Amino acid sequence: MKLIVKNLSYKNIIKNININFQENAINYMSGSNKCGKSTLIKILSGLIEVKESVFYGKKDIYNFSSYELSTQIGKVLYNNINNFIFRNVKDELLHKLDNLGIDKKEKNKRLKEMVKLFELDLDRNICELSNIKKLTLLLAIELLSKPKVLFLDDIFSDVSFEDSKKILLKLKSISNLTIIYASNNLDLATIADRLIILNKGEVILDDDIPHALTKDSLLNKAGLDLPFMIDLSIKLKYYNLLDDLELDMNRMVEKLWK
Amino acid sequence: MEVKINSAIVTDNIINGVIGTYDFFINNLKKIDFDNNNIYIDNKRLTKEEKRTLYKKISIVDTNIDNIYYSLSIYNYMKMYILNKTLTVKDYRKKIIDSLKIVGLNNYENKIINELSSSEVKLVLLATALLSNPDIIVCNELFNFFDIKTRKKVIDIFNRLIDNYHKIIIICSNDSEFIYRYTKNLICFSKNKLLIQGDTNKLFEGNTLKLMNNSINIPKTILFTNLVRKKGIKLNYNKDIRDLIKDIYKKV
């Protein structure tokens, strides 16, 4: 589902933003602290109501019913990690399924899909789960309703880079899902398809990856560090030591010292 | 001052880092396990009473504010902390405002926690930890939500606390790049045991394989330098990518 933002302003936090999010892809939204990322995610996911600025297809989010909002738009926010009602994993998933109004066969199918995708142990006590397991459970719960768009706000901050990468790649493998991921660093940006940079409530960069990642001075100005291999490649290119971006460390060393 | 908690040694003149599976280390510092710790200050073993006195001087900056407090104002949340910890405070408002000022949150006391950004929530947690005027400040993944500017700002605050008040700062994080850049003494835990400790630079640069075998991430500048060194080229270890580039330029 196409998500379009037109002339969106909110208080003094978001200033006349226009974004055409890439459909069925990972849209990576970044910027320094207090640039407006979390507020924008709340507006786009319907948590903050704004009229005539956010459109899913041709429909204004303001006109979405609460059922549409909760089934078509998924969201996992940074402070959701302990938002569970039940003691065990299976009960938590079944609770969501029960509220979807789908038949038993479909319920079982969706449950199996999530167990397989995230390797969930249905009998585990949620209190005993690590942060990463809790996070995958939250994602599984959101995905049970088969949302068209999934918002992720800084959810990998307490998770290692390798684990974050693994989860994001799993999410990327799901068809017909547009992901909007917000973070204050660019560590996982190479996995994404599009990069949107906010600075003081304005969009200062909206471009495809990896092209967007080559704009190092703009990104640095927005208070962001580039991923190590991209940064190294750009700087080595500047010194004519490398012809193109190289993301593999071994290959870069081989190219430099043939 | 040097404090030895079980086998882990931390000092008050530098920023201490903790990496690896350190949950039990933090739990050891919490009241529940505190009496069972072997604690030494400058090589003197503490008695049970002395340990209890020390416990009151430890503040742990936890990972997040519980969701049930999100509708409170910062002032009410911090006041509740003062009351729960039975801290002796004459003027709540002044104490809270002063603590918020230290972390750069001026005029924030009446804001509702729910309205804050993720980084501001973390700064409130830090300000709350400072309310008890602790001697030891333990930060559990505090820096994850901070951008570069805020990270530097908080590190500057810590350096001031070390230089002016001899506080012991312990940063627990699995962001190896950050730990390598900002800490001087490093303690590595693996499988709930102390794996290795010492000077951060020497520890990362000289024990890469051992750390990797224990699932501890190595900073990318070190991984890159090690790869180059394997080819017989003597590249120096650099924390800053700009210094690394200069070195590569000389050696290519």
Interface residues (C-beta under 8 A of the other chain):
Chain A: S32 N33 K34 S38 Y78 N79 I81 N82 N83 D153 D154 S157 D158 S160 F161 E162 N184 N185 G223 L224 D225 F228 M229 D231 L232 K235 L236 Y239 L241 M249 N250 M252 V253 L256 W257
Chain B: T63 N64 I65 D66 N67 Y70 S117 S118 S119 E120 V121 E141 N144 F145 F146 D147 I148 K149 T150 N174 N217 K220 T221 L223 F224 L227 V228 K231 I233 I241 R242 L244 I245 I248 Y249 V252
